[in-house]
Amino acid sequence: MQIKTKAGKDLIHPTALIHDSAQIDDDVEIGPYTVIGENVKIGKGTIIAAHVVVERDTAIGPHCSIHQFASIGTPPQDITYKGEKTEVIIGSHNVIREFVTIHRGTGRGGGKTIIGDKNFLMAYVHIAHDCKIGNNVIMANAATLAGHVAIEDYAIIGGLVAIHQYARIGAYAIIGGASAVTHDVPPYVMAVGNRAKLYGLNKVGLRRQGFSREELNDLKTAYNILFKSGITLKDALRKLEDEMSHSTHVVRLINFIKESRRGITREKGRRAESNEED
């Protein structure tokens, strides 16, 4: 199967193996020795380099860039998986670098591994089954997600970070390199360490994203009430609801913590607390 541009250049290399059921949109480039499996969909303008494997039931949106030796849509590394039909769904304008691995979902986990738009996944990143990645997320080299992890928009995950299954990383949070994350990391904060602890707001990142002085001050006040006041998490949340419901960012922070099931990452010397424990 070959697609030609107006200039006559081959966009799909003749050594690429593409299943008859695959749906390849216009202007997709596929490099040498790449394998595209059954029921794969690839959106317009996506570029797939040499030696990439995209296995069955994977949908990749338009204008993605997938580099050599990436492996996408392979079966989950889960001993309960029995071959049921599950999926990988990837949005648009994502950069997926060398040796990235992205696994399909599991039946018990909802059946879908989902990656949004405009994410940058550096070399050797691993995204396990049933993970949910938002938009504009950066994951540095060899960052690793266990199953069922959720990462919200604009989060940054440092190199060699390992995130425990079912943990969540909030929007605009940053995780320092070589951290081991076992509990939920709230939005807007910095966390680092093994096991990861909080080290204040992600002020530099928030400024770069255009947060105003007033928004930063609201988040600083909320952070101090939650993590420095010495009151219980339950009381801190109640105080924020009473005093700071005017801030959409603080409300987002409150809701994230209320929805936690693994417990919230705290500052050094303070134990994680979950909504259930309260």
C-alpha positions as CSV (number, residue, x, y, z in Angstrom):
1,M,0.0,0.0,0.0
2,Q,1.5,3.4,-1.0
3,I,0.1,6.9,-0.9
4,K,1.7,9.6,-3.0
5,T,1.9,13.4,-2.7
6,K,1.4,15.7,-5.7
7,A,5.2,15.6,-6.0
8,G,5.2,11.8,-6.3
9,K,7.1,11.1,-3.1
10,D,6.1,7.9,-1.3
11,L,4.6,8.7,2.1
12,I,4.3,5.0,3.2
13,H,7.5,3.1,2.9
14,P,7.2,-0.2,0.9
15,T,8.6,-2.2,3.8
16,A,5.9,-1.1,6.2
17,L,3.3,-3.8,7.1
18,I,-0.2,-2.4,7.3
19,H,-3.3,-4.5,8.2
20,D,-6.1,-4.4,5.6
21,S,-8.5,-3.1,8.2
22,A,-6.3,-0.1,9.2
23,Q,-7.7,3.3,8.4
24,I,-4.9,5.7,7.3
25,D,-5.9,9.4,6.6
26,D,-4.4,11.7,4.1
27,D,-0.8,12.9,4.4
28,V,0.2,10.2,6.9
29,E,3.8,9.3,6.7
30,I,4.9,5.8,7.8
31,G,8.6,4.8,7.9
32,P,10.5,1.6,7.0
33,Y,9.7,-1.6,8.8
34,T,6.9,-0.1,10.8
35,V,3.9,-2.4,11.7
36,I,0.3,-1.1,11.8
37,G,-2.1,-3.6,13.2
38,E,-5.8,-4.5,13.0
39,N,-8.4,-1.8,13.3
40,V,-5.8,0.9,13.8
41,K,-6.9,4.5,12.9
42,I,-4.3,7.2,12.1
43,G,-5.3,10.8,11.6
44,K,-4.3,13.3,9.0
45,G,-0.7,14.5,8.9
46,T,0.6,12.2,11.5
47,I,4.2,11.1,11.0
48,I,5.4,7.7,12.1
49,A,9.1,6.9,11.9
50,A,10.9,3.6,11.2
51,H,10.5,0.4,13.3
52,V,7.4,1.6,15.2
53,V,4.7,-1.0,16.2
54,V,1.1,0.2,16.5
55,E,-1.0,-2.8,17.5
56,R,-4.7,-3.5,17.2
57,D,-7.6,-1.2,18.3
58,T,-5.5,1.9,18.6
59,A,-6.7,5.3,17.4
60,I,-4.1,8.1,16.8
61,G,-5.3,11.6,16.1
62,P,-4.0,14.1,13.5
63,H,-0.6,15.7,13.4
64,C,1.1,13.5,15.9
65,S,4.9,12.7,15.6
66,I,5.8,9.2,16.6
67,H,9.5,8.3,16.7
68,Q,11.4,5.1,16.0
69,F,11.0,2.0,18.2
70,A,7.9,3.3,19.9
71,S,5.4,0.5,20.8
72,I,1.7,1.5,21.1
73,G,-1.4,-0.5,21.7
74,T,0.3,-3.6,23.0
75,P,-1.6,-5.9,25.5
76,P,-1.6,-4.7,29.1
77,Q,0.9,-6.1,31.6
78,D,-1.9,-7.3,33.9
79,I,-2.3,-10.9,34.9
80,T,-6.1,-10.5,34.9
81,Y,-6.2,-9.6,31.3
82,K,-7.7,-12.5,29.2
83,G,-7.5,-11.0,25.7
84,E,-10.7,-9.0,25.8
85,K,-11.1,-6.2,23.3
86,T,-9.7,-3.0,24.7
87,E,-8.3,0.2,23.2
88,V,-5.7,3.0,23.1
89,I,-7.0,6.4,22.2
90,I,-4.5,9.2,21.4
91,G,-5.5,12.8,20.5
92,S,-3.9,15.3,18.2
93,H,-0.5,17.0,18.0
94,N,1.3,14.7,20.4
95,V,5.0,14.0,20.3
96,I,5.9,10.5,21.2
97,R,9.7,9.9,21.3
98,E,11.9,6.9,21.0
99,F,11.1,3.6,22.8
100,V,7.9,5.0,24.4
101,T,5.5,2.2,25.4
102,I,1.7,2.7,25.6
103,H,-0.5,-0.3,26.6
104,R,-4.2,-1.0,25.9
105,G,-6.7,-0.9,28.7
106,T,-8.2,-3.8,30.6
107,G,-11.7,-5.0,30.9
108,R,-11.9,-4.3,34.6
109,G,-10.4,-0.9,34.2
110,G,-12.8,0.5,31.7
111,G,-11.0,-0.8,28.6
112,K,-9.3,2.4,27.5
113,T,-6.0,4.0,27.8
114,I,-6.5,7.6,26.8
115,I,-4.0,10.4,25.9
116,G,-5.2,13.8,25.1
117,D,-3.8,16.6,22.9
118,K,-0.4,18.4,22.6
119,N,1.5,16.1,25.0
120,F,5.3,15.6,24.9
121,L,6.3,12.1,25.9
122,M,10.1,11.8,25.9
123,A,12.2,8.7,25.3
124,Y,11.4,5.5,27.3
125,V,8.2,6.8,28.9
126,H,5.9,4.0,29.9
127,I,2.1,4.5,30.1
128,A,0.4,1.4,31.4
129,H,-3.1,0.1,31.0
130,D,-6.1,2.3,31.7
131,C,-4.1,5.5,32.3
132,K,-5.7,8.8,31.5
133,I,-3.5,11.7,30.3
134,G,-4.9,15.1,29.8
135,N,-3.6,17.9,27.5
136,N,-0.2,19.7,27.3
137,V,1.4,17.2,29.7
138,I,5.2,16.8,29.6
139,M,6.7,13.5,30.7
140,A,10.5,13.4,30.7
141,N,12.8,10.5,29.9
142,A,11.9,7.1,31.5
143,A,8.9,8.5,33.5
144,T,6.8,5.4,34.3
145,L,3.1,5.2,35.0
146,A,1.6,2.1,36.6
147,G,-2.0,1.1,35.7
148,H,-5.0,3.4,36.2
149,V,-2.9,6.6,36.8
150,A,-4.5,9.9,35.9
151,I,-2.5,13.0,34.9
152,E,-4.3,16.3,34.5
153,D,-3.6,19.1,32.1
154,Y,-0.3,20.9,32.0
155,A,1.4,18.6,34.6
156,I,5.1,18.0,34.2
157,I,6.6,14.6,35.2
158,G,10.4,14.6,35.6
159,G,12.8,11.9,34.3
160,L,12.9,8.5,36.0
161,V,9.7,9.2,38.0
162,A,7.6,6.2,39.0
163,I,3.9,6.7,39.8
164,H,2.0,4.1,41.7
165,Q,-1.2,2.6,40.3
166,Y,-4.4,4.6,40.8
167,A,-2.5,7.7,41.8
168,R,-3.5,11.0,40.3
169,I,-1.4,14.1,39.4
170,G,-3.3,17.4,39.4
171,A,-3.2,20.1,36.8
172,Y,-0.1,22.3,36.7
173,A,1.7,20.2,39.2
174,I,5.4,19.4,38.7
175,I,7.1,16.2,39.9
176,G,10.9,16.3,40.3
177,G,13.1,13.8,38.7
178,A,13.7,10.3,40.2
179,S,10.7,10.6,42.5
180,A,8.5,7.7,43.6
181,V,4.9,8.9,43.9
182,T,2.5,6.7,45.9
183,H,-0.3,9.2,46.7
184,D,-2.3,11.8,44.8
185,V,-0.4,15.0,44.1
186,P,-2.7,18.0,44.2
187,P,-2.9,20.6,41.4
188,Y,-0.5,23.6,41.2
189,V,2.2,22.2,43.5
190,M,5.8,20.9,43.4
191,A,6.6,17.4,44.7
192,V,9.8,15.4,44.8
193,G,11.4,12.5,46.6
194,N,11.1,8.9,47.4
195,R,8.4,8.8,48.7
196,A,7.4,12.2,47.1
197,K,6.6,15.1,49.4
198,L,5.3,18.6,48.7
199,Y,7.6,21.6,48.4
200,G,5.2,24.5,47.9
201,L,3.4,25.8,44.8
202,N,4.8,25.4,41.3
203,K,5.2,29.2,41.1
204,V,7.5,29.3,38.1
205,G,5.3,27.0,36.1
206,L,2.1,28.9,37.0
207,R,3.7,32.2,36.0
208,R,4.7,30.8,32.7
209,Q,1.1,29.7,32.1
210,G,-0.1,33.3,32.7
211,F,-1.5,33.0,36.2
212,S,-2.1,36.5,37.6
213,R,-0.7,37.8,40.9
214,E,-4.2,37.6,42.4
215,E,-4.6,33.9,41.3
216,L,-1.1,33.1,42.8
217,N,-2.0,34.8,46.1
218,D,-5.2,32.8,46.3
219,L,-3.4,29.5,45.7
220,K,-0.7,30.4,48.2
221,T,-3.3,31.1,50.9
222,A,-5.1,27.9,50.1
223,Y,-1.8,25.9,50.2
224,N,-0.9,27.3,53.6
225,I,-4.3,26.5,55.0
226,L,-4.1,22.9,53.6
227,F,-0.5,22.0,54.4
228,K,1.0,24.4,56.9
229,S,-1.8,25.5,59.3
230,G,-1.7,22.3,61.4
231,I,-5.5,21.7,61.2
232,T,-7.0,18.5,59.9
233,L,-7.5,18.1,56.1
234,K,-11.3,18.0,56.7
235,D,-11.3,21.3,58.6
236,A,-8.9,22.9,56.1
237,L,-11.2,22.0,53.2
238,R,-14.2,23.4,55.1
239,K,-12.4,26.6,55.8
240,L,-11.5,26.9,52.1
241,E,-15.1,26.3,51.0
242,D,-16.2,29.0,53.5
243,E,-13.6,31.6,52.6
244,M,-12.3,31.0,49.1
245,S,-15.0,29.7,46.9
246,H,-14.6,32.9,44.7
247,S,-11.4,31.3,43.2
248,T,-11.9,28.8,40.5
249,H,-8.4,27.4,41.0
250,V,-9.0,26.9,44.8
251,V,-12.3,25.2,44.0
252,R,-10.4,22.9,41.6
253,L,-7.9,22.1,44.4
254,I,-10.7,21.4,46.9
255,N,-12.5,19.1,44.5
256,F,-9.4,17.2,43.6
257,I,-8.6,16.5,47.3
258,K,-12.2,15.5,48.1
259,E,-12.1,12.9,45.2
260,S,-8.9,11.4,46.5
261,R,-8.9,7.7,47.4
262,R,-5.2,6.9,47.7
263,G,-4.6,9.9,50.0
264,I,-2.9,13.2,49.3
265,T,0.8,13.8,49.2
266,R,1.8,16.1,52.1
267,E,4.9,18.1,53.1
268,K,7.8,16.3,54.8
269,G,6.9,15.2,58.3
270,R,3.2,15.1,57.6
271,R,1.4,11.9,56.7
272,A,-0.9,11.5,53.7
273,E,-4.5,12.0,54.3
274,S,-7.4,10.8,52.2
275,N,-11.1,11.8,52.1
276,E,-12.0,8.3,53.2
277,E,-9.8,8.6,56.3
278,D,-11.5,11.8,57.3
